[in-house]
Amino acid sequence: MRRWKRNRKVALEFYECRESPPRQRNLCDYAPFMKRHLPFVTAGVVALTALAGPLLCQTMRPSRVTIPGDQAASAKRPAESVHIRGNSNATVTLEEFGDFECPSCKNLATFLDQMVKEYHPRVRLIFRNFPLPMHQHARDAALAAEAAGLQGRYWEMHDMLYREQPVWSSSNDVRTLFISYAETLGLDLHQFKSDMESDKVRGHIEFDQARAKSLGVETAPSLFVGKREMDANDRNPEGVRRLVDEAVKAKSSASEKK
């Protein structure tokens, strides 16, 4: 019980400082705090995410709730730029827009991985690159993930980038680190380095950014269940599960009526 109280205090303190004056802050400003208190922050976030509110790496903006169907379908998807985790034929699609250097994107990615496993085969996850200008190495990280994807190891690099985020996000030589990650994954390093500089890989990221723009996405992480964007009040495990359950039920009902 004592440990619970301590976790609760750290987690709430972590979120409350987001709105502290004198300047407008974003969640990523508190990465150093997160590193110092990581064991307690991690436990506190999992236990109290419903109280903590949205996990956003952004300058404070109003959130959107729904996306019209015609707007959501406006961007075409070349197959090679779509990264799917889970059953490719799942009835419910989670579409995530993430930044590899954003701590809250890392938290959400970990949770969504668990969700896809828990709801298999009914749910699939599509990840979209949305590197924020405020993050010095986010675009290079996205390039590394896409370059690994051309060798069939996108998700392995995706997971490694988030897992090693505290290391490379503060490095002065991220390219060398990313090449070492590629070596760990058994990639052809010559091809990997060449692909990171290629128009094809840059095109994948630009496509994802165009997709984000077509949906009105301005923050990371952003998440859609089907065509519906997560409301700030639902950006927690209970909220995501409720919306996924609703989507699965709706798909099942529609299928039964046919």
N, C-alpha and C positions, 0 to 999 in steps of 0.2 A: 504493500500500500504506500509506503514511503517513496519507493521508486516511481510509482505512478504519479504522485504529486510532483515530484521533481521533473519528470518528463513533461507534465502538463504545463508547468511554469515556463520551461525553456521553449516549448512549442508556441505558446501564446506570445511570449516575448518576441520570438522570431518574427511572427506575423504583425504584431502591433507596431514594430518599428518601421514598417513599410510607409506609413503615413506621417512619419515624424518630420517636423520642419527642420531647417529653413528651406530646403529645396525639395522638389518633387522627386520621389525615389522609386526605384523598381526593385523587384525581388532579387535580382542578380547583384545588386549593390551589397548584399549581405552574405556573399559566398565565403569571406573569411570567417564570419561568425559561424556559418554552417560547418566549416571544417573543424573549428575548435570544439563545437558541441555535437559533432556528428552522431555519436551513439545515442544521445538523448533526443536530438532533433528527429532522427529517423524513427525512433519508437514513438515519439510524441506525435509526429505527423500521421503515422499509421493509425494511432489510437484516436486522435482528435481531429482528423481531417474534416469531419462534418462541421465542427465548430470553427475551424481555422479559415474556411472560405476558399476562394479560388486559388489554385496554384498557378500564378501567372508571372511570366518574365516579360514585363512590359511597363511602359509609362502608363499611368492610370487613364483608362478610357472606358466609356460605356460599352457593355457587351451586347452582342446580338443574340437573338433567341432562335429564329427560324430563317431559312433561306428558301426563296421561291424555287420551285422545281425547274423552271426554264433557265434561271440564272445558274443553278447548280450544275446543269448539264451543258453549259455553254462552252466549256473547254474540252477539246478532244484529248484522248489519252493514247499516245503511242505506247505499244505494249512494253517496249524495252525500258520505259521510265517508270513503270508501275511496280512497286515492291509490295508484295502481299505476304502477310504472315497468317498462317492458319489455312483453313479450307478455302480454296479459290472459288468454290461454288456455294459458299455460305449464303444464307438468306439475309443476314444483317451485316452491313459494312460499317466499320469504324474508320474514319479518315482523319488522320492526325497530321497537323502541321507543326514541325518541331525544329529546334535550333540545338545543335549538338553541344554548344557551350553554355546553354541555359540550365541552371540547376533544377528548376521546376520542370523543365522538359524531361530531364533525366528521371525525376520522380514519377512523372506521368507515364513515361515509356516503360518503366519497371512494372507499374500497375497494369498497363494495357497488355503486356506480355502475359501476365497472370490471367487476365480476363479472357484472352483468346484461348488459352489452355482450358480454362474452366468451362467456357461455353462451346467448346469444340463439339460438333462440326458446324454449329449454327452461326458463328461469328468469325469474321475475318478482319484483319487490320491492314490498311494502306497507309504507308508513311510518305509524307511530302516534305521536301527540304524547304525550310523557311528561315535561313540565316539572317539574324538581325544585324543592322549596321553597327549597333553598340558593341558587338562582340568581335574582337580583332581576328580571331582564328575560326569563327563559325563557318565561313564560306570555304576555307581550306579543308575543314573537317567534312563538309558536305561533298567536296570534290573527291576526297579520299574514299568516302562511302560509295559514291557512284563509280569510281574507278574499280573498287573491289567488286562491285556489282557486275561489271563487264566480264569478270572472271567467275561469276556465280557465287560470290561470297559476300553479298551485300549485307545480309542480316548479321553475319559474324562480325563484320567491321562496324556496323551500327551498334551492336552490343558492346564491342570493345571500346569504341569512342566514348560511349556513355560511362562505361565502367572506369575508364582511365581519365575521365574528364578533369579531375583535380590535378593531374600531372601535366597534360598537354596544354590546358587552358592558361597556365602560368608560364609556359615555356617560351624561350626566345628562338627556338628552332623546331617548330611543329612539324615541318616537312620530314625532318630526320626521324622524329618519333612515329609519324604515320607510316613511313617506309619500314620501320622496325615492326610495326603492327602487321603490315602486309607480309613481311617475312615470317612472322609468327603464324600467320594463317596459311602459309605455304603458297603464296601468290608468286607469279612471275614478276620479279621486281622491275625489270626493264619495261615490261608492258604497263605495269602499275604506274610508274613515274611518267611514262608517255601519255597514258590515259588521263592522268590528273591535269595535264596541260591541254587536253584535246577539246575541240569544239563540240564533240558529241557529249562529253561529260558536262561541259558548261551548259549545253543545250538542255540537258535533263533538269538542271537546277533552275534555269530560266523558265522552263515549262512549268515546274512546280510553283514558281513565283507567280506566273501568269494565272495558274489555276487558283492560287490563293486570292489574287486580285479579283478574279471573276466571282468569287464567293464573298468578297468583302472582308477577308481575313486581314487583320492588322496586328495581331499579337501572337506570341508563342509562349506556351503551347496553345493551339486551338484544336478542337476536336468536334467532329460531326458524327452523329449516329444516323445513318442514312442521309437525309437532307436537313436534318435538324442539328443546329449548333448547340453545344452545351451552354446552358445558362450558368451564370456565376454561382448560383445557389446549388447547382447540381454537379459542380466540378469537384466531386469527392467520391469515394468508393460506393457509398449508398446511392448517390444520385446517378452515377453511371450505370450501376446495376439495374436501377429502376427503369431507366430509359431503354436499356438494352432489352430488359424483360418485356417492356411495352412493345418494342419493335419486333421482337421474336413472336410475341402473341399475335400482333397485327398481321405478320406475314403468314402465320399458321392459319389464322381465320380466313385470310384471303385465299389461301390455297385450298381450304376445305370447301369454299363456296364455288370453286371452279368445277 
